[in-house]
């Protein structure tokens, strides 16, 4: 971004609107690093580069579309795409480019950020580039640590809890002198019983919902907030809550993980009821129950770790075995990792 900042500020200070494409993530041999930017200026000129020439034409067209619609866009370019050669990325790399519309109204903080950069003062900018709720897109948090230990934080990425998490990560990235694309999860607790579904019982939850879980999950799907990153865990051991929710969840193939807590006997009774409700064996095969990997967990914290470990293993194809008892590569290649997303 620094190499195009003078040109960007010229148009911004003049009250103009600019399309800005920024590399946010790269895989394999992508030609430009994260942070590389290209401007599409009001005079239709292009300044800067996101790929050294490989996909500039496609990003230019996308920026024009963003300027016309006013909606930001996140686009992946790479040889794995069907239109890879159409956009010209033949170097074998993969990159994600975020394209946004920038002017004094959409990005009022830009002037002060540019002054910080010119003066050599540390400043971090966090931007929401992807979220199930599109109203969060393009929201920003600006973090400025002072030499006297003070901290100036401006803006918001969507919620106080998210702001706190992003602020802490931004400070760490500033200290390391690097940038990164980070993913944050939202934890929602849902229970139809008001006496149990309270923020005092679940102070760490992002949202506490009083509703029947199966009804809430259905409404979330209708609102477009369910995708492969969605995780559903059933923890009540009560069939009047568990079974209706599992019936809905297991019939949503887009959900990444569905797990249910309980003993083997409880799980067998649960499976019998779901079969009676007409679920197929393929749908039932998506259910992880009893939930978690066999870690010998006893405490709630240990049980939570066993569940998260199972989620990670399922997402990336892990076996759950000791690494010392396996052979070959420890980490999956970028290609296989991307395929699993």
Phi, psi and omega in degrees: 000325184302324185289340179252001185299317179302317179292320179298316181292328178300313180288320182297314181294334177277005178079017182269168178248133185234143170269130183236120174254129183231133174290123181250336179210143176227153176225146177058226191263044177299137189286336180237147183278166173305139183102340177296136187227155174227136179256142167247109192270165181300336178271014179071010176277159177243134181233133179091185185206142175252348184211014181070019177113349186289313186237016183303321180298317180292320179293323177301313179297320179295319179297322177297320178295321179295318178297326181286319184271334185079002181260126177294162182217143174244121186230137176260135176237135178178168183292348177278348180283151178298328182257029185304310184285338177295324179270352171092008182274086183255008183277353180091359181269170176227134178217147174257130181239128176258126183244128183224160176264127185239126169206185184292335179279316182280336185221065183293339182282350189299321181301312180292324178296317178297322178295320177299315181296316179298326182273356180076019179274140180292133178209139179239139178239122177248131181233135176283117182252347179205134179195143178302326176266108186295344177292343177280339186300140177072006173288150188227151172232128179249127184239125179232107175279133178270158180293338182268013179090357178283166181221126178252118180237126180232151179083190178202149174263358175145330180203154179302320181294318178295321178300318180298316181294316181293320179303312181297317179293323179297320178297320178295320179291323176299316180297326180274350180068039182219172176236163183199157170260119185245148180244134181238138178266156176246126181258120179242129174255127181232129178208139181282352183260109184303329182293333180262329182272081180227152178291335178291328177280331182232067184294339182269356180285144175287329182209136176241119187246130174261102181189163172292127186304320181292327178289319178296316180297319177298318179293325178294321177294316180298332178275359178079023183255021177246131178207181183299347176276353182286132179238129178242123176236133182254123191234002190275335187067010184253115186299332181291339173263314188294309189295312178299322179294315180295324177301316179291313186295317183289344176265010174249092184296343181284344179290134185284331184203134175230120180229153181223130180276150177148167178289172179295323178295315178300319181294321181294318177298319179298315180297319179299317180294321180293323176296319178297334180275000173098008178289142181279165178295326176296318178294318178294331180293346178277351184272126175266108180198139351303147191287146172097164174273158181281087178254000186073027185295144178236313183276163176303321180295318178293322178297319178299320179297319181295326178290314179298321178299321178293321178298314180296316180298319179293324182291319186254003177080025179285160182265341185080003180277166172296134178299330181294341180261007179246169181228164178087198183295140177281316181256146176292154175288165180300321182300312182291324179296317180295322181295332183278345182288000000 
